[in-house]
């Protein structure tokens, strides 16, 4: 099936991105969301959003370094799923946890820095999700690319939100932070310019290895 071979990565992204939601719903109905289900659901959706956001940042380097062209087609759905889970994360926090009680929400925003960081990251990601269609690409032109560079600001803010929201062991959010930092370094102009050379060098080394391992051609 040529269509399946061509689009297998996007299909895998859709299926893989929906698994955490299915598991969350299943665990809710089976009462497997610990003694504090709202907190557990908040943490799960937030972490899933972060992982999908990081994976969306992996796509371009995967293409430049390894020539994995299919990864580019996965970038948009990964980003949209990241925003989808971030939206659920925000909904659970403000609606289910705080019950949309205005005074309590204002108090949380003013007294808890991680809430400010999380809300800031969500507001940075929102216009990216809303303008992710080809129609918006045509309308915005060159401004579309500049707008979507906000993701490079949103990702560190998400890490900051994660670090501040953890009360004790911050090793896990710092590990995610290292991944984000590395992916942002790969987007620095000098590093981006060096990536095609690295890819060409790798291809040349592979071809030389193949030529050396090939059996000699016997004279007739």
Backbone as a chain_set.jsonl record, in Angstrom:
{"seq": "XXXXXXXXXXXXXXXXXXXXXXXXXXXXXXXXXXXXXXXXXXXXXXXXXXXXXXXXXXXXXXXXXXXXXXXXXXXXXXXXXXXXXXXXXXXXXXXXXXXXXXXXXXXXXXXXXXXXXXXXXXXXXXXXXXXXXXXXXXXXXXXXXXXXXXXXXXXXXXXXXXXXXXXXXXXXXXXXXXXXXXXXXXXXXXXXXXXXXXXXXXXXXXXXXXXXXXXXXXXX", "coords": {"N": [[0.835, -1.195, 0.0], [1.041, 1.892, -1.149], [0.197, 4.427, -0.198], [0.004, 4.076, 2.567], [2.665, 3.465, 3.179], [3.809, 5.891, 2.586], [2.643, 7.659, 4.38], [3.018, 6.651, 6.919], [4.298, 7.608, 9.219], [2.887, 9.908, 10.015], [0.448, 8.706, 10.567], [1.224, 7.095, 12.707], [1.853, 9.082, 14.528], [-0.684, 10.244, 15.026], [-2.065, 8.058, 16.163], [-0.372, 7.41, 18.335], [-0.414, 9.807, 19.791], [-2.998, 9.919, 20.723], [-3.215, 7.861, 22.497], [-2.433, 8.449, 25.273], [-4.683, 9.956, 26.067], [-6.785, 8.139, 25.819], [-5.972, 6.258, 27.725], [-6.086, 7.855, 30.001], [-8.858, 8.441, 30.194], [-9.818, 5.825, 30.478], [-8.603, 5.098, 32.94], [-9.856, 6.908, 34.577], [-12.56, 6.034, 34.634], [-12.157, 3.56, 35.724], [-11.307, 4.181, 38.17], [-8.57, 4.611, 38.714], [-6.971, 6.787, 39.109], [-5.343, 7.606, 41.274], [-5.511, 8.865, 44.709], [-6.078, 11.489, 44.387], [-7.608, 12.461, 41.859], [-7.939, 14.713, 40.159], [-5.575, 16.168, 40.377], [-3.795, 14.212, 39.421], [-4.724, 13.872, 36.767], [-4.215, 16.438, 35.816], [-1.409, 16.541, 35.954], [-0.71, 14.449, 34.211], [-1.753, 15.258, 31.688], [-0.34, 17.636, 31.331], [2.332, 16.759, 31.231], [2.226, 15.104, 28.978], [1.641, 16.999, 27.005], [4.038, 18.463, 27.047], [5.922, 16.513, 26.228], [5.045, 15.956, 23.606], [5.396, 18.48, 22.498], [8.183, 18.719, 22.618], [8.858, 16.618, 20.887], [7.877, 17.696, 18.525], [9.746, 19.662, 18.096], [11.891, 18.136, 17.499], [11.657, 17.331, 14.887], [12.637, 18.969, 12.662], [15.558, 19.043, 13.073], [15.947, 16.269, 12.799], [15.486, 15.898, 10.117], [17.476, 17.569, 8.958], [19.918, 16.577, 9.965], [19.863, 13.763, 9.74], [18.564, 13.309, 7.39], [15.916, 12.535, 7.401], [13.232, 12.917, 5.932], [10.48, 12.543, 6.192], [9.915, 13.278, 8.75], [9.362, 15.981, 8.823], [6.732, 16.262, 7.995], [5.426, 15.395, 10.226], [5.634, 17.333, 12.08], [3.661, 19.405, 12.318], [1.156, 18.035, 13.146], [2.117, 17.023, 15.609], [2.655, 19.372, 17.04], [0.07, 20.448, 17.17], [-1.282, 18.481, 18.639], [0.139, 18.743, 20.999], [-0.734, 21.266, 21.839], [-3.411, 20.654, 22.134], [-3.43, 18.852, 24.347], [-2.354, 20.607, 26.195], [-4.443, 22.414, 26.358], [-6.437, 20.821, 27.542], [-5.136, 20.403, 29.943], [-5.095, 23.037, 31.025], [-7.856, 23.439, 31.164], [-8.656, 21.49, 33.048], [-7.324, 22.456, 35.304], [-8.357, 25.096, 35.756], [-11.169, 24.804, 35.556], [-12.092, 22.259, 36.624], [-10.49, 21.97, 38.929], [-10.379, 24.548, 40.189], [-12.945, 25.388, 39.761], [-13.786, 27.555, 38.252], [-13.937, 29.723, 39.907], [-13.613, 33.011, 40.381], [-12.178, 34.657, 42.277], [-10.523, 32.781, 43.57], [-8.984, 31.887, 41.429], [-7.62, 34.228, 40.665], [-6.121, 34.6, 42.975], [-4.516, 32.312, 42.875], [-3.053, 32.821, 40.546], [-1.647, 35.133, 41.27], [-0.193, 34.335, 43.486], [1.167, 31.993, 42.916], [3.89, 31.282, 41.131], [4.298, 29.291, 39.17], [1.848, 28.986, 37.965], [1.541, 31.376, 36.565], [3.667, 31.089, 34.738], [2.848, 28.779, 33.345], [0.399, 29.598, 32.234], [1.31, 31.667, 30.636], [2.9, 30.274, 28.786], [0.892, 28.778, 27.543], [-0.621, 30.822, 26.33], [1.258, 31.71, 24.529], [1.453, 29.533, 22.828], [-1.087, 29.329, 21.784], [-1.743, 31.168, 19.53], [-0.138, 29.962, 17.615], [-1.242, 27.441, 17.218], [-3.738, 28.209, 16.246], [-3.103, 29.4, 13.822], [-2.087, 27.433, 12.202], [-2.853, 26.358, 9.8], [-2.782, 25.937, 6.173], [-4.052, 28.005, 4.896], [-3.752, 30.191, 6.675], [-1.004, 30.374, 6.511], [-0.679, 31.351, 3.919], [-2.008, 33.807, 4.177], [-0.504, 35.208, 6.099], [2.077, 35.124, 5.083], [5.502, 35.905, 5.011], [5.479, 36.64, 7.642], [4.329, 34.559, 8.966], [6.232, 32.579, 9.535], [7.873, 33.966, 11.321], [6.065, 34.399, 13.381], [5.617, 31.773, 14.256], [7.996, 31.174, 15.384], [7.727, 31.707, 17.989], [7.452, 29.404, 19.398], [9.945, 28.685, 20.222], [10.33, 30.261, 22.388], [8.182, 29.568, 23.964], [8.644, 26.874, 24.684], [10.907, 26.826, 26.592], [9.59, 28.267, 28.625], [7.562, 26.54, 29.335], [9.106, 24.506, 30.481], [10.082, 25.925, 32.684], [7.674, 26.327, 34.032], [7.117, 23.659, 34.682], [9.284, 23.009, 36.364], [8.866, 24.79, 38.524], [6.403, 23.887, 39.408], [6.868, 21.466, 40.541], [7.338, 20.145, 43.694], [9.398, 18.896, 45.102], [11.446, 16.763, 43.99], [13.254, 17.726, 41.301], [14.506, 16.582, 39.196], [13.406, 15.267, 36.945], [11.935, 17.342, 35.44], [14.195, 18.927, 34.864], [15.643, 17.231, 33.238], [14.003, 17.118, 30.974], [14.321, 19.778, 30.373], [17.005, 19.898, 29.565], [16.836, 18.503, 27.168], [15.205, 20.269, 25.683], [16.887, 22.509, 25.648], [19.067, 21.531, 24.141], [17.81, 21.072, 21.671], [17.144, 23.675, 20.993], [19.654, 24.806, 20.747], [20.508, 23.547, 18.436], [19.224, 25.049, 16.604], [20.503, 27.436, 16.394], [22.043, 29.92, 14.323], [24.764, 29.4, 13.374], [25.081, 26.726, 14.06], [22.979, 25.55, 12.624], [23.889, 26.087, 10.04], [26.062, 24.417, 9.96], [24.997, 21.882, 10.028], [24.101, 20.739, 7.464], [26.64, 20.26, 6.324], [27.666, 18.393, 8.106], [25.887, 16.311, 7.635], [26.5, 15.743, 4.931], [29.116, 14.897, 5.232], [28.756, 12.583, 6.736], [27.367, 11.037, 4.87], [29.353, 10.769, 2.917], [31.281, 9.346, 4.353], [29.89, 6.959, 4.773], [29.612, 6.047, 2.125], [32.289, 5.661, 1.439], [32.935, 3.647, 3.225], [31.301, 1.577, 2.299], [32.394, 1.226, -0.254], [34.953, 0.337, 0.378], [34.398, -2.072, 1.612], [33.315, -3.552, -0.399], [33.642, -6.349, -2.598], [36.573, -6.931, -4.614], [36.624, -6.367, -8.149], [37.005, -8.961, -10.399], [39.508, -9.45, -12.914], [38.771, -9.979, -16.333]], "CA": [[0.0, 0.0, 0.0], [1.914, 3.064, -1.259], [-0.275, 5.533, 0.65], [0.365, 3.76, 3.941], [4.122, 3.598, 3.305], [4.155, 7.309, 2.515], [2.086, 8.412, 5.513], [3.033, 5.821, 8.123], [4.736, 8.374, 10.383], [1.768, 10.745, 10.463], [-0.53, 7.8, 11.176], [1.775, 6.714, 14.01], [1.724, 10.254, 15.402], [-2.087, 10.358, 15.435], [-2.404, 6.959, 17.071], [0.414, 7.544, 19.562], [-0.824, 10.989, 20.552], [-4.313, 9.688, 21.327], [-3.12, 6.816, 23.524], [-2.526, 8.969, 26.651], [-6.053, 10.376, 26.363], [-7.57, 6.916, 26.011], [-5.567, 5.695, 29.018], [-6.602, 8.744, 31.045], [-10.302, 8.205, 30.307], [-9.995, 4.478, 31.04], [-8.243, 5.11, 34.357], [-10.878, 7.665, 35.306], [-13.74, 5.196, 34.854], [-11.768, 2.422, 36.565], [-10.877, 4.754, 39.457], [-7.136, 4.366, 38.843], [-6.267, 8.075, 39.074], [-4.828, 7.839, 42.626], [-6.47, 9.437, 45.659], [-6.372, 12.854, 43.937], [-7.724, 12.286, 40.399], [-7.784, 15.974, 39.426], [-4.132, 16.442, 40.315], [-3.189, 13.212, 38.548], [-5.088, 14.208, 35.383], [-3.49, 17.667, 35.478], [-0.005, 16.209, 35.72], [-0.588, 13.602, 33.017], [-1.971, 16.04, 30.464], [0.763, 18.585, 31.198], [3.541, 16.053, 30.798], [2.009, 14.675, 27.593], [1.785, 18.19, 26.166], [5.467, 18.781, 26.965], [6.601, 15.499, 25.407], [4.667, 16.17, 22.206], [6.036, 19.72, 22.069], [9.592, 18.393, 22.382], [8.932, 15.812, 19.669], [7.69, 18.593, 17.372], [11.019, 20.361, 17.893], [12.87, 17.162, 16.991], [11.417, 17.013, 13.47], [13.545, 19.666, 11.739], [16.907, 18.478, 13.167], [15.966, 14.903, 12.27], [15.592, 16.022, 8.665], [18.746, 18.182, 8.569], [21.068, 15.762, 10.354], [19.767, 12.371, 9.285], [17.857, 13.22, 6.113], [14.629, 11.878, 7.622], [12.319, 13.921, 5.393], [9.116, 12.325, 6.668], [9.726, 13.901, 10.062], [8.823, 17.327, 8.637], [5.272, 16.155, 7.903], [4.887, 15.085, 11.551], [5.824, 18.484, 12.98], [2.393, 20.116, 12.545], [0.254, 17.299, 14.046], [2.692, 16.946, 16.952], [2.423, 20.659, 17.674], [-1.361, 20.601, 17.464], [-1.614, 17.597, 19.755], [0.717, 19.347, 22.2], [-1.662, 22.316, 22.269], [-4.636, 19.971, 22.549], [-3.251, 18.398, 25.721], [-2.183, 21.806, 27.023], [-5.792, 22.956, 26.568], [-7.074, 19.971, 28.549], [-4.396, 20.704, 31.173], [-5.603, 24.314, 31.522], [-9.273, 23.239, 31.491], [-8.747, 20.75, 34.312], [-6.851, 23.305, 36.39], [-9.239, 26.228, 36.054], [-12.585, 24.433, 35.648], [-12.329, 21.158, 37.557], [-9.794, 22.18, 40.197], [-10.777, 25.814, 40.811], [-14.364, 25.597, 39.555], [-13.989, 28.872, 37.652], [-14.164, 30.726, 40.956], [-12.742, 34.114, 39.968], [-11.278, 35.084, 43.354], [-9.518, 31.727, 43.788], [-8.088, 31.877, 40.271], [-6.759, 35.409, 40.79], [-5.19, 34.331, 44.071], [-3.548, 31.328, 42.39], [-2.182, 33.476, 39.567], [-0.787, 36.115, 41.918], [0.629, 33.743, 44.54], [1.886, 30.808, 42.46], [4.606, 31.616, 39.883], [4.182, 28.261, 38.141], [0.604, 29.235, 37.24], [1.849, 32.455, 35.617], [4.503, 30.527, 33.67], [2.039, 27.866, 32.541], [-0.572, 30.368, 31.46], [2.077, 32.397, 29.62], [3.252, 29.316, 27.735], [-0.342, 28.449, 26.817], [-0.973, 31.962, 25.491], [2.233, 31.755, 23.439], [1.176, 28.437, 21.904], [-2.424, 29.459, 21.205], [-1.762, 31.691, 18.153], [0.534, 29.016, 16.717], [-2.229, 26.422, 16.871], [-4.816, 28.827, 15.468], [-2.61, 29.788, 12.491], [-1.291, 26.324, 11.681], [-3.377, 25.887, 8.515], [-2.163, 26.494, 4.961], [-4.696, 29.286, 4.635], [-3.066, 31.212, 7.465], [0.35, 30.524, 5.961], [-0.779, 32.247, 2.758], [-2.405, 35.149, 4.612], [0.56, 35.874, 6.847], [3.295, 35.187, 4.29], [6.757, 35.788, 5.762], [5.201, 36.845, 9.064], [3.913, 33.283, 9.551], [7.422, 31.918, 10.09], [8.303, 34.723, 12.504], [5.096, 34.132, 14.446], [5.774, 30.414, 14.77], [9.225, 31.099, 16.168], [7.341, 31.835, 19.397], [7.58, 28.105, 20.042], [11.268, 28.635, 20.847], [10.158, 30.919, 23.686], [7.175, 28.826, 24.741], [9.198, 25.625, 25.225], [11.583, 27.064, 27.882], [8.622, 28.709, 29.632], [6.911, 25.312, 29.798], [10.06, 23.868, 31.392], [10.061, 26.722, 33.911], [6.406, 25.978, 34.678], [7.262, 22.301, 35.207], [10.224, 23.063, 37.488], [8.23, 25.483, 39.652], [5.234, 23.149, 39.888], [7.334, 20.294, 41.289], [7.661, 20.609, 45.036], [10.579, 18.269, 45.686], [12.435, 16.24, 43.051], [13.156, 18.446, 40.019], [15.375, 15.935, 38.206], [12.679, 14.983, 35.699], [11.789, 18.553, 34.615], [15.505, 19.374, 34.389], [15.993, 16.345, 32.123], [13.27, 17.662, 29.827], [14.935, 21.069, 30.061], [18.228, 19.637, 28.801], [16.4, 18.151, 25.809], [14.762, 21.498, 25.023], [18.07, 23.347, 25.422], [19.818, 20.95, 23.032], [17.067, 21.305, 20.43], [17.241, 25.1, 20.675], [21.03, 25.036, 20.283], [20.57, 23.077, 17.051], [18.592, 26.06, 15.749], [21.357, 28.616, 16.284], [22.462, 30.081, 12.91], [26.019, 28.706, 13.055], [24.857, 25.276, 14.164], [22.138, 25.172, 11.483], [24.711, 26.112, 8.837], [27.001, 23.291, 9.997], [24.293, 20.603, 9.943], [24.204, 20.107, 6.13], [28.007, 19.766, 6.13], [27.769, 17.161, 8.884], [25.127, 15.286, 6.922], [27.27, 15.381, 3.733], [30.277, 14.147, 5.674], [28.281, 11.258, 7.117], [27.055, 10.312, 3.637], [30.619, 10.436, 2.28], [31.911, 8.27, 5.128], [29.168, 5.705, 4.495], [29.936, 5.581, 0.776], [33.663, 5.151, 1.466], [32.909, 2.363, 3.931], [30.71, 0.589, 1.384], [33.339, 0.953, -1.345], [36.085, -0.464, 0.893], [33.946, -3.427, 1.97], [32.867, -4.257, -1.605], [34.677, -7.263, -3.119], [37.222, -6.429, -5.837], [36.132, -6.912, -9.407], [38.038, -9.795, -11.007], [39.823, -9.172, -14.315], [38.314, -11.011, -17.255]], "C": [[0.876, 1.254, 0.0], [1.511, 4.205, -0.34], [0.135, 5.308, 2.098], [1.863, 3.909, 4.159], [4.536, 5.062, 3.336], [3.75, 8.056, 3.778], [2.154, 7.646, 6.83], [3.403, 6.621, 9.368], [3.604, 9.248, 10.922], [0.69, 9.889, 11.128], [-0.066, 7.382, 12.569], [1.655, 7.861, 15.008], [0.291, 10.374, 15.917], [-2.458, 9.277, 16.45], [-1.678, 7.115, 18.41], [-0.028, 8.708, 20.422], [-2.162, 10.789, 21.246], [-4.275, 8.65, 22.445], [-3.192, 7.384, 24.938], [-3.93, 9.413, 27.035], [-6.946, 9.167, 26.632], [-7.261, 6.302, 27.375], [-6.114, 6.533, 30.171], [-8.093, 8.519, 31.272], [-10.571, 6.832, 30.925], [-9.721, 4.47, 32.537], [-9.251, 5.895, 35.192], [-12.077, 6.774, 35.632], [-13.421, 3.977, 35.716], [-11.261, 2.87, 37.929], [-9.393, 4.441, 39.736], [-6.318, 5.658, 38.856], [-5.814, 8.519, 40.463], [-5.911, 8.456, 43.509], [-6.857, 10.862, 45.296], [-6.469, 12.848, 42.416], [-7.53, 13.573, 39.609], [-6.306, 16.321, 39.288], [-3.429, 15.476, 39.365], [-3.475, 13.519, 37.08], [-4.364, 15.472, 34.926], [-2.046, 17.362, 35.137], [0.178, 15.385, 34.445], [-0.728, 14.422, 31.733], [-0.852, 17.058, 30.25], [2.024, 17.925, 30.687], [3.405, 15.572, 29.35], [2.17, 15.834, 26.631], [3.261, 18.544, 25.98], [6.208, 17.794, 26.066], [6.298, 15.701, 23.93], [5.286, 17.454, 21.664], [7.509, 19.482, 21.763], [9.743, 17.583, 21.102], [8.724, 16.667, 18.422], [8.964, 19.375, 17.065], [12.103, 19.438, 17.348], [12.809, 17.033, 15.475], [12.419, 17.671, 12.53], [14.99, 19.167, 11.855], [17.011, 17.06, 12.627], [16.094, 14.914, 10.755], [16.975, 16.531, 8.257], [19.934, 17.271, 8.841], [21.025, 14.386, 9.707], [19.054, 12.211, 7.945], [16.525, 12.518, 6.21], [13.527, 12.852, 7.221], [10.893, 13.764, 5.901], [8.848, 13.009, 8.006], [9.11, 15.294, 9.94], [7.294, 17.295, 8.605], [4.633, 15.868, 9.26], [4.921, 16.281, 12.48], [4.496, 19.163, 13.314], [1.446, 19.32, 13.45], [0.8, 17.167, 15.462], [2.46, 18.247, 17.718], [0.97, 20.861, 18.06], [-1.807, 19.697, 18.609], [-1.034, 18.131, 21.066], [-0.208, 20.437, 22.74], [-2.983, 21.721, 22.752], [-4.539, 19.511, 24.0], [-3.016, 19.56, 26.671], [-3.537, 22.437, 27.33], [-6.547, 22.142, 27.623], [-6.452, 20.239, 29.921], [-4.936, 21.983, 31.825], [-7.066, 24.175, 31.953], [-9.417, 22.544, 32.844], [-8.373, 21.658, 35.48], [-7.876, 24.375, 36.767], [-10.694, 25.824, 36.287], [-12.825, 23.358, 36.703], [-11.692, 21.401, 38.918], [-10.292, 23.431, 40.919], [-12.239, 26.181, 40.559], [-14.727, 26.95, 38.976], [-14.371, 29.941, 38.683], [-13.137, 31.838, 40.76], [-11.729, 34.491, 41.05], [-10.178, 34.062, 43.598], [-8.511, 31.681, 42.652], [-7.118, 33.049, 40.34], [-5.723, 35.2, 41.88], [-4.111, 33.348, 43.631], [-2.554, 31.964, 41.427], [-1.193, 34.415, 40.247], [0.184, 35.497, 42.924], [1.484, 32.566, 44.072], [2.569, 31.102, 41.124], [4.442, 30.571, 38.783], [2.891, 28.412, 37.336], [0.817, 30.326, 36.194], [2.649, 31.915, 34.441], [3.687, 29.614, 32.763], [1.046, 28.594, 31.665], [0.119, 31.156, 30.355], [2.446, 31.483, 28.459], [2.034, 28.962, 26.895], [-0.732, 29.578, 25.867], [0.018, 32.136, 24.34], [1.936, 30.688, 22.38], [-0.156, 28.611, 21.173], [-2.419, 30.039, 19.791], [-1.069, 30.773, 17.158], [-0.437, 27.928, 16.275], [-3.31, 26.99, 15.965], [-4.391, 29.173, 14.046], [-1.797, 28.674, 11.835], [-1.744, 25.833, 10.303], [-2.647, 26.54, 7.337], [-2.777, 27.848, 4.605], [-4.042, 30.425, 5.397], [-1.635, 31.422, 6.994], [0.336, 31.488, 4.781], [-1.11, 33.673, 3.2], [-1.25, 35.899, 5.266], [1.866, 35.993, 6.069], [4.535, 34.981, 5.142], [6.532, 35.947, 7.259], [4.815, 35.537, 9.756], [5.096, 32.597, 10.213], [7.902, 32.632, 11.345], [7.365, 34.469, 13.679], [5.348, 32.774, 15.079], [7.124, 30.188, 15.429], [8.959, 31.329, 17.649], [7.46, 30.507, 20.137], [8.923, 27.986, 20.744], [11.288, 29.382, 22.176], [9.218, 30.12, 24.574], [7.776, 27.585, 25.401], [9.984, 25.847, 26.53], [10.632, 27.51, 28.99], [7.855, 27.505, 30.186], [7.814, 24.579, 30.788], [10.079, 24.597, 32.733], [8.795, 26.426, 34.72], [6.5, 24.617, 35.356], [8.157, 22.305, 36.449], [9.572, 23.684, 38.714], [7.056, 24.704, 40.232], [5.612, 21.918, 40.69], [7.83, 20.755, 42.652], [8.969, 20.035, 45.575], [11.615, 17.911, 44.619], [12.266, 16.91, 41.686], [14.016, 17.798, 38.939], [14.657, 15.687, 36.888], [12.454, 16.244, 34.866], [13.115, 19.08, 34.094], [15.974, 18.514, 33.218], [15.28, 16.796, 30.85], [13.876, 19.003, 29.398], [16.214, 20.918, 29.258], [17.881, 19.302, 27.353], [15.968, 19.388, 25.036], [15.954, 22.389, 24.699], [18.885, 22.844, 24.235], [19.131, 21.227, 21.703], [17.098, 22.778, 20.026], [18.642, 25.455, 20.192], [21.171, 24.623, 18.822], [19.947, 24.071, 16.078], [19.385, 27.366, 15.686], [21.915, 28.714, 14.866], [23.734, 29.31, 12.55], [25.847, 27.194, 13.087], [24.026, 24.802, 12.983], [22.944, 25.141, 10.197], [25.655, 24.914, 8.78], [26.314, 21.95, 9.8], [24.334, 19.975, 8.552], [25.596, 19.558, 5.844], [28.214, 18.457, 6.885], [27.059, 16.017, 8.179], [25.89, 14.815, 5.686], [28.479, 14.538, 4.11], [29.89, 12.73, 6.064], [27.988, 10.416, 5.884], [28.332, 9.878, 2.929], [31.315, 9.298, 3.014], [31.223, 6.936, 4.879], [29.521, 5.161, 3.123], [31.349, 5.023, 0.717], [33.729, 3.806, 2.166], [32.363, 1.259, 3.038], [31.689, 0.222, 0.285], [34.521, 0.111, -0.861], [35.678, -1.893, 1.192], [33.492, -4.219, 0.749], [33.977, -5.147, -2.133], [35.283, -6.705, -4.407], [36.663, -7.11, -7.062], [37.253, -7.685, -10.083], [38.237, -9.424, -12.471], [39.342, -10.313, -15.195], [39.458, -11.528, -18.093]], "O": [[1.4, 1.637, 1.046], [2.367, 4.879, 0.233], [0.564, 6.24, 2.778], [2.295, 4.417, 5.194], [5.489, 5.434, 4.021], [4.44, 8.984, 4.2], [1.419, 7.964, 7.764], [2.888, 6.352, 10.453], [3.386, 9.32, 12.131], [0.093, 10.293, 12.126], [-0.866, 7.322, 13.503], [1.389, 7.64, 16.189], [0.077, 10.583, 17.111], [-3.089, 9.558, 17.469], [-2.278, 6.974, 19.476], [-0.021, 8.614, 21.65], [-2.429, 11.432, 22.261], [-5.203, 8.571, 23.25], [-3.948, 6.854, 25.753], [-4.334, 9.269, 28.189], [-7.757, 9.175, 27.558], [-8.166, 5.877, 28.094], [-6.55, 5.996, 31.189], [-8.541, 8.417, 32.414], [-11.44, 6.69, 31.785], [-10.495, 3.913, 33.315], [-9.474, 5.59, 36.363], [-12.554, 6.758, 36.767], [-14.309, 3.423, 36.364], [-10.837, 2.05, 38.744], [-9.023, 4.06, 40.847], [-5.106, 5.627, 38.639], [-5.899, 9.704, 40.786], [-7.073, 8.556, 43.113], [-7.836, 11.395, 45.818], [-5.499, 13.2, 41.743], [-7.007, 13.533, 38.496], [-5.846, 16.717, 38.217], [-2.562, 15.884, 38.592], [-2.578, 13.437, 36.241], [-3.947, 15.565, 33.772], [-1.516, 17.865, 34.146], [1.123, 15.611, 33.689], [0.078, 14.294, 30.811], [-0.458, 17.316, 29.112], [2.707, 18.462, 29.815], [4.368, 15.629, 28.585], [2.763, 15.682, 25.563], [3.683, 18.887, 24.875], [7.027, 18.196, 25.24], [7.198, 15.625, 23.094], [5.662, 17.511, 20.493], [8.027, 19.984, 20.766], [10.656, 17.833, 20.315], [9.322, 16.401, 17.38], [9.229, 19.709, 15.91], [13.108, 19.898, 16.805], [13.8, 16.665, 14.844], [12.996, 16.993, 11.68], [15.607, 18.886, 10.827], [18.037, 16.682, 12.062], [16.738, 14.039, 10.176], [17.583, 16.0, 7.328], [20.859, 17.202, 8.032], [22.032, 13.903, 9.188], [18.953, 11.101, 7.423], [16.042, 11.962, 5.224], [12.956, 13.534, 8.072], [10.17, 14.753, 6.027], [7.7, 13.286, 8.353], [8.413, 15.742, 10.85], [6.64, 18.196, 9.129], [3.431, 16.073, 9.432], [4.31, 16.258, 13.549], [4.237, 19.466, 14.479], [0.965, 19.87, 14.441], [0.03, 17.194, 16.422], [2.112, 18.227, 18.899], [0.668, 21.377, 19.136], [-2.613, 20.1, 19.448], [-1.648, 17.986, 22.123], [-0.44, 20.523, 23.946], [-3.596, 22.241, 23.684], [-5.451, 19.747, 24.792], [-3.431, 19.508, 27.829], [-3.755, 22.939, 28.432], [-7.215, 22.706, 28.49], [-7.153, 20.295, 30.931], [-5.2, 22.01, 33.027], [-7.47, 24.724, 32.979], [-10.21, 22.968, 33.684], [-9.027, 21.634, 36.523], [-8.218, 24.54, 37.938], [-11.38, 26.424, 37.114], [-13.671, 23.529, 37.58], [-12.283, 21.075, 39.947], [-10.592, 23.386, 42.112], [-12.722, 27.181, 41.09], [-15.837, 27.442, 39.177], [-15.039, 30.925, 38.365], [-11.939, 31.63, 40.95], [-10.541, 34.63, 40.758], [-9.024, 34.433, 43.811], [-7.321, 31.461, 42.879], [-5.922, 32.88, 40.099], [-4.566, 35.587, 41.717], [-2.938, 33.516, 43.963], [-1.357, 31.682, 41.483], [-0.031, 34.488, 39.847], [1.249, 36.054, 43.188], [2.429, 32.181, 44.761], [1.9, 31.165, 40.093], [4.445, 30.911, 37.6], [2.834, 28.02, 36.171], [0.333, 30.215, 35.068], [2.359, 32.232, 33.288], [3.824, 29.671, 31.541], [0.867, 28.254, 30.495], [-0.424, 31.298, 29.259], [2.322, 31.862, 27.294], [2.13, 28.856, 25.673], [-1.128, 29.325, 24.729], [-0.347, 32.657, 23.286], [2.142, 30.912, 21.187], [-0.33, 28.097, 20.068], [-3.044, 29.451, 18.908], [-1.386, 30.806, 15.969], [-0.457, 27.539, 15.107], [-3.749, 26.328, 15.024], [-5.235, 29.235, 13.151], [-0.922, 28.94, 11.011], [-1.086, 24.983, 9.705], [-1.981, 27.563, 7.494], [-2.097, 28.727, 4.076], [-3.803, 31.497, 4.841], [-1.113, 32.534, 7.072], [1.219, 32.335, 4.65], [-0.561, 34.635, 2.663], [-1.047, 37.086, 5.01], [2.68, 36.869, 6.361], [4.626, 34.016, 5.901], [7.318, 35.44, 8.059], [4.951, 35.409, 10.972], [4.978, 32.089, 11.328], [8.293, 31.99, 12.32], [7.804, 34.339, 14.822], [5.299, 32.637, 16.302], [7.369, 29.114, 15.978], [9.856, 31.165, 18.475], [7.558, 30.486, 21.364], [9.043, 27.275, 21.743], [12.174, 29.155, 23.0], [9.428, 30.01, 25.782], [7.456, 27.278, 26.55], [9.751, 25.121, 27.497], [10.835, 27.176, 30.157], [7.538, 27.463, 31.375], [7.344, 24.087, 31.814], [10.092, 23.966, 33.789], [8.847, 26.292, 35.943], [6.019, 24.442, 36.475], [7.83, 21.683, 37.459], [9.709, 23.165, 39.822], [6.744, 24.842, 41.414], [4.792, 21.378, 41.432], [8.658, 21.662, 42.74], [9.589, 20.655, 46.439], [12.552, 18.672, 44.378], [11.267, 16.695, 41.0], [14.236, 18.391, 37.882], [15.242, 15.877, 35.822], [12.756, 16.228, 33.673], [13.166, 19.627, 32.993], [16.631, 19.015, 32.306], [15.884, 16.849, 29.779], [13.933, 19.317, 28.209], [16.483, 21.721, 28.364], [18.549, 19.759, 26.425], [16.319, 19.545, 23.867], [16.031, 22.96, 23.611], [19.344, 23.639, 23.415], [19.786, 21.575, 20.721], [17.08, 23.09, 18.836], [18.799, 26.312, 19.322], [21.877, 25.279, 18.056], [20.122, 23.949, 14.866], [18.978, 28.302, 14.997], [22.231, 27.688, 14.263], [23.771, 28.635, 11.522], [26.395, 26.475, 12.252], [24.326, 23.763, 12.395], [22.724, 24.276, 9.349], [26.01, 24.446, 7.698], [26.97, 20.972, 9.441], [24.582, 18.774, 8.45], [25.734, 18.518, 5.201], [28.849, 17.531, 6.381], [27.563, 14.895, 8.13], [25.929, 13.616, 5.412], [28.83, 13.589, 3.409], [30.612, 11.781, 5.759], [28.313, 9.23, 5.842], [28.408, 8.768, 2.402], [31.871, 8.395, 2.389], [31.883, 5.901, 4.784], [29.711, 3.956, 2.961], [31.598, 4.031, 0.032], [34.485, 2.924, 1.758], [32.889, 0.146, 3.016], [31.812, -0.949, -0.076], [35.032, -0.729, -1.602], [36.478, -2.819, 1.054], [33.3, -5.432, 0.841], [35.142, -4.748, -2.12], [34.583, -6.076, -5.201], [36.276, -8.279, -7.023], [38.331, -7.139, -10.317], [37.279, -9.123, -13.183], [39.492, -11.482, -14.84], [39.262, -12.407, -18.931]]}, "num_chains": 1, "name": "protein.A"}
